[in-house]
Amino acid sequence: MIKTIFTVCLQVAGIVSFAWAIDYQMNRIEMPERLSAGRKEFGGVWKYLTFLNMLLQLIFFIIAFLANFVKSLRGARDIIFASAAFPIGLFVGIIFWSLWAIDRELIFPKILDQYFPSILNHCMHTTVIPLQLGQLILVKHNFPSRPKGFAITGLLCLGYMIWVNYIYYMTGHWVYPVLKVLTLEQRIGFFIVCGVMGGCLYLIGDILNKTIWSGSQTKNEKQKKNK
C-alpha cells in the first residue's frame, strides 16, 4: 500500500512538473526579439529536444498513472518507458549538464537566465532523471525484446537528428550553439555518439529493470510452486 502511494505521488509529481514547465515555456516566457527569433522561426519550440522530451514525459506519466487502475494500459506504459521515456529522459539530463559543465554557452547561454527561472531550467533538464529512476525502482516493467526496443529507440534518435538537420536546411541555423562550433566531421561524430548513448541508455534501463525485479520474480515463482 505504501509503495502504491509513493508510486502515485511520483507520477502525479511528474505530470504536474512537466505540464507546468511546458505551459511556462510556451506561454509565459517573454524575451526581446533578438533572442526570441530562434524560438519563433521554423519549428518553434518543437525543434528543441528538451521540449519534445517534456511532452513525452507528460504523456508517459499520465499513462503510467492511469495504468495503476487500468490494466490494459500497462503494455503501452512499459514499451513507452523502456524505449522512449527512460532512455530519452536520461539522455536529455546527462547531455545537457555535461555540455553545461564544459561550456554552458554551447547549450544554454547565460543571457537566458534572465528569462528562464532556475526552477524551470531544473524542471526541463534535471527532475526527469530522479523521476525516471523512481519509476524504474517502484514499478516493474515488461521490456520488449532487445531488437524491438533498440529499434524503437534508434528510430526516435534518428528521427530527431533528421529533424535537426532539416531545420538547418530550411533556415540555415542550427538548433543548438554546440552544433555551430563543430566542423562537419565533428558534427557527424557528435551525432553518432548521441545515437550510441541513446542505445546504451536503453540497455542500461533493461539491465537495471531485470536486476531490480529479478528477486521479486523469483519470489513469485516460489510462491506458485508452494501452492
Residue pairs with C-beta under 8 A, 6 or more apart in sequence:
3 138
4 68
6 138
7 68
7 135
7 138
7 139
8 65
8 68
10 131
10 134
10 135
10 138
11 61
11 64
11 65
11 68
11 135
12 65
13 131
14 57
14 58
14 60
14 61
14 64
14 131
14 135
15 58
15 61
15 62
15 65
17 123
17 127
17 131
18 54
18 55
18 57
18 58
18 61
18 123
19 58
20 123
21 54
21 120
21 123
21 124
22 51
22 54
22 55
22 58
24 120
25 45
25 51
25 54
25 120
25 124
26 45
29 115
29 116
30 36
30 115
31 39
31 115
35 111
35 112
35 115
38 173
39 45
41 171
41 173
42 167
42 170
42 171
43 163
43 167
43 175
45 51
46 52
47 163
47 164
47 167
47 175
48 175
49 88
49 92
49 160
50 92
50 96
50 124
50 125
52 160
53 88
53 89
53 92
53 128
54 123
54 124
56 80
56 84
56 85
56 88
56 89
57 85
57 89
57 128
57 131
59 80
60 77
60 80
60 81
60 84
60 85
61 131
63 73
63 76
63 77
63 80
64 77
64 81
64 135
64 139
66 73
67 73
67 74
67 76
67 77
74 142
75 142
77 141
78 141
78 142
78 143
78 144
79 144
79 149
79 152
81 135
81 136
81 141
81 205
82 141
82 143
82 144
82 149
82 202
82 205
82 206
82 209
83 144
83 148
83 149
83 152
83 153
83 156
83 202
84 152
84 153
84 156
85 132
85 135
86 132
86 135
86 136
86 201
86 202
86 205
87 153
87 198
87 199
87 201
87 202
87 205
88 153
88 156
88 198
88 201
89 128
89 129
89 131
89 132
90 128
90 129
90 132
90 201
90 205
91 194
91 197
91 198
91 201
92 125
92 128
93 125
93 126
93 128
93 129
94 129
94 197
95 194
95 197
96 107
96 108
96 125
97 125
97 126
99 106
99 107
99 178
100 107
100 108
104 110
105 177
106 176
106 177
106 178
106 181
107 176
107 177
107 178
108 116
108 121
109 177
116 124
136 205
136 208
136 209
136 212
137 212
140 209
140 213
140 216
141 209
143 149
143 205
143 206
143 209
143 210
144 152
146 203
146 206
149 202
149 206
150 199
150 202
150 203
153 198
153 199
153 201
153 202
154 195
154 198
154 199
156 198
157 194
157 195
157 198
157 199
158 195
161 191
161 194
161 195
164 174
164 175
164 179
167 173
167 174
167 175
168 174
168 175
168 179
174 180
178 190
179 187
179 190
182 190
